Amino acid sequence: MKMNSAPIIILVRPQLVENIGAATRAMMNCNLPEMRLVSPRDPWPLNSPQKERLKAAASGADAILDSAKVFESTAEAVGDLHAVYASTARLRDMVKETLTPRAAMGEIAAHAAQGGKTGILFGPERTGLINEDLICAGKIIHIPANPEFASFNLAQSVLVMAYEWLTANGEAPVEILDYGKSRPATREEVFNLLDRFERELDETGFFTTIEMKPAMMQNMRNALMRAHFSEQEVRTWHGILTSLTGPHGRRKANG
Amino acid sequence: MKMNSAPIIILVRPQLVENIGAATRAMMNCNLPEMRLVSPRDPWPLNSPQKERLKAAASGADAILDSAKVFESTAEAVGDLHAVYASTARLRDMVKETLTPRAAMGEIAAHAAQGGKTGILFGPERTGLINEDLICAGKIIHIPANPEFASFNLAQSVLVMAYEWLTANGEAPVEILDYGKSRPATREEVFNLLDRFERELDETGFFTTIEMKPAMMQNMRNALMRAHFSEQEVRTWHGILTSLTGPHGRRKANG
């Protein structure tokens, strides 16, 4: 269902086969099955060494590579689509509606629900999309990155879009523990407690065989880490240990 | 504000400096300023050739690289943190709460609002995190990827987390156009209309100088693409053109 309605990823004049491969890997992870290429720098079908580099970067996403269609122009590549988006950082002299990736995926899902076919254009590595490409798109998608360092590469941009498609169905909210008047313990505070536990258990002969110890300690540590102790609880546990191993407790353990 | 409360990205025993570099690039794009390294395969400080490969992949995110701290163990690397998450695909023999990246960033933001310091562990490229690392984390973050092809690489996983941090503040919803009884036109249908417009304008002598034509056509095409025509509207415009250029219209244009 979702597969058929996914936006088509359209790489316009991509330069590096490594980026094409990495893009397909991101797509395969995120249930985007269809890629189109517009005039890739290395003409398709690729020669053997290029194909090897491509396959290495794709890391097994061969189904997408094998079915990718190549077009001469961006206009041809989007010919059968009902809505086209362009992923780009800046618009020079055009006015177009600009969306975040998340908002765009909401729209794309809505188009898909009406049976519409959509595509997203990505420009070449160095130069990005030119006006002739941008004209083929109805809207712009802009990743709202750090304005002082907006430098996603091609494969990273595809991954962000693909990931937003993956998560377009929304997710359940979660809550964190309420620590009341205390605060979460630092990991160091928890490790100190766990180390003390281990020392004390060593001393009290808890580990009957040396072979069993690593697995037992791992399970114990893991269970206590899962508890998300507060700083107060760590102190309480130190008190408990002191109490258990003090004159009375120790007597009992040894008795 | 947000910078100081961002989760610390902790790469555990990373093997390839290219991945460390690509991770810092993703971080810099997404306002994540702090990286920690646990026993990287190539010991730090790096030698010259390694450093060059690192810097090329980081693509200018030097501030993060220069301030990255190196630790001998995962436990040391998370010592001062209040909550730790582990990014991993599968848990072998441990029980831990598992969150999506989006849900985790909600929690991390909540921790940050309480002044808590958080970190996210990422394992080595081939093997992933081992139990000794996972014990240092309170919860697991799992990217809900295609179960038949879950193969994000290290840099891609860091990008997904960083991107979720970037967008953790939520966004405004958007709406798409209501096409009523029609449907969105395909791009091909729109291009055909635009091509016809151009031919007709050529014939009617609209372009007074040949130099002006490309810019004028671009502006006109762009404006009409922005309109998101329905299939019905495309037909209407063809009718309008036919009418304008027919015997009566043409007479007027030439008259």
Interface residues (C-beta under 8 A of the other chain):
Chain A: A22 R25 A26 M28 N29 C30 N31 S59 G60 A61 A75 V78 G79 D80 L81 H82 A83 V84 M94 V95 K96 E97 L99 T100 R102 A103 G106 E107 A110 H111 Q114 G115 G116 N131 E132 L134 I135 C136 A137 G138 I143 P144 A145 N146 F149 A150 S151 F152 N153 Q156 L159 V160 Y163 L166 T167 E171 A172 P173 V174 I176 Y179 R183 P184 A185 T186 R187 E188 F191 Q218 R221 N222 M225 R226 H228
Chain B: A22 R25 A26 M28 N29 C30 N31 S59 G60 A61 A75 V78 G79 D80 L81 H82 A83 V84 M94 V95 K96 E97 L99 T100 R102 A103 G106 E107 A110 H111 Q114 G115 G116 N131 L134 I135 C136 A137 G138 I143 P144 A145 N146 F149 A150 S151 F152 N153 Q156 L159 V160 Y163 L166 T167 E171 A172 P173 V174 I176 Y179 R183 P184 A185 T186 R187 E188 F191 Q218 R221 N222 M225 R226 H228
